[in-house]
Amino acid sequence: MTMNKRILLISFSLLSTFSAVAQGGPPPPDGGGGPGTVTDVPIDNHLWILVILAVVLGVLFVKLQSLRSKV
């Protein structure tokens, strides 16, 4: 993989998951969201990206390990 493709892949994965750490503003003043409620979580809709990256990383490690054992 060339350096440009790596930079593009890393940039895309970081920028596409940027909204995953975004949280909303404070609760409304009319009492919505008391101390026991959780409405904002840092990882929400883009969890599938982390799963795909984990699978790709796992496959990469297995392939590298098999190449090293053949040599």
Secondary structure, DSSP 8 states (H G I E B T S, - for coil): --HHHHHHHHHHHHHHTGGGG-------TTT-S-TT-----SS-TTHHHHHHHHHHHHHHHHHHHHHHHH-
